[in-house]
Every structure is written in structure tokens, then in C-alpha cells.
Amino acid sequence: MSDHPLFDLAEAFRRRDAGIATVKQHNQDWHTRAVEAIRSFENGRIFTCDDLHEVMGADIPAHHNAYGAAIRHASLLKLTIVCGLDKSARPEANARRILQYKRTER
């Protein structure tokens, strides 16, 4: 990694974690439901954030980053592992690359 002052991986992780904590705090009830939805996925299921959007349906969080916060929390609970890449089919996501996750036993 570069020693250039623009790059600081520890600071990047700190900011990521702080952002996730803020989003989680402001969407706590939704967050709990989303993690439970992930927990309900069959073990071995491959899914993306698009799938979480679909499962949650009209239950929309106060901030769009809450989906990622829920998946990150599920990962910390050892409910998921990253297993690949995909493209988002949601028009507002502009076909950006998204991670694929595998639901793991726990």
C-alpha cells in the first residue's frame, strides 16, 4: 500500500464502521428485521443486496445504506460469506457491481 497521504486503510475502515453504526442506530427496528430475513435464507443460498431489497419489499429503511449495514452485521455474525460478484438489476443502482453472499450455517 502507498505511503501517500491520500491513502490510509485504517482510517478508511474506521470511517466505514462509524457510518455503519450510525445507519444501524437510525434504522434499528428495520435492521433487526433485515438480519432476521437473512437468517431465514436457506443455508447455502447465494444472494445479493438486490435479493434483500426484494425480500424486505415495502419495508424500506430510513437510509439506503441500511441494506449494506444489515448484510455486514450478518457477516459479523458468521451468517454469510462473500462468494462472488454480480451486477445490480435495480435501475437506480445503474447496473453497478455488487457482492454475492452465501448463507452459511450458524
N, C-alpha and C positions, 0 to 999 in steps of 0.2 A: 504494500500500500504506500501511497505517496506521503511524503512529509509536508506537502504543500498545505498552507493554512486553510484552503478551501475544504480539505478532507479531514474528517475527524469521526471515525466509525463509532467510537464510544459515545460521542455527543449525538450522533445520529440515532443510536439505539436509545439513549436517554430521552430524546425528543419523541421517538416513536412510542415508547412506553408511557410517557406522560400524556400524549394525545389519546392513546387507547384508554387510559384510566379516566380521562375527562369524558370521553364519549360514553364509556360504560356507566359512569356516575350519573350522567344526564339521561340515560336510557335504561336504568336498572331493571325495571319490570320487563321491558321488551327483551333486554339482554338475557334474562333468565329464561324466557320462553324460547328464544332463539337457540340457546345452548341445549335446552331440553329437546328441541326439534332435531338438532344434530345428533344428540344422544339416541334418538329414536330411529335414526337411519340404521339399516341392516349392516352388520359387521361385514367389511369387505367392499361396501358400496363406494364407488368413485363418484365424487360430486364436486361442484364448483360453487362459487358465491351466487351464480345465477340460480342454481338449484335451491339455495337458501332463500333467495328472493321469492321463488315460486312457492315454496312450502309456507313461507310466512304470509304470502298473499296480501290481503288488505291490512294486515297488522304491520304498519310501517313505523319505523323508529323516527325519533325527532331529528336524527342526523344520519346521512347516508353512510358514514364511516362505521356505524354501529354493526353492520354486517361483518366487516373485517374484524372488528373487536370481538364479536361473538366467536368467529372461527379461530382467532388467535387464542382466546380463552379455552376453547375446546382442545386446541393443540396442547396448551399447557397442562390440561387435564389428561393428556395422553389418549384423547378420543379420536384424534386424526393425525395423519402424517401427510406431508406433501408428496405427491407421486407423479406429477406431470404438469403440462401447460395446456391451455385451451384458449379459445377466443370467446369473449362475451357475446351473446346473441341479443342482449338488451340494447335497443337502439341508442339510448342515452349513454351507453358505455363505449360507443363508437368502435366496436369490434376489437377492443384492446385485449392484450394478453392477460389471462387470469390463471391463477394456480388451480390445479386439480388436487383434491384431497382424497385420501382413503380413510373410511371409517374403520377404526381399529377397536379391538376388544378392550374393555375396561369395566 
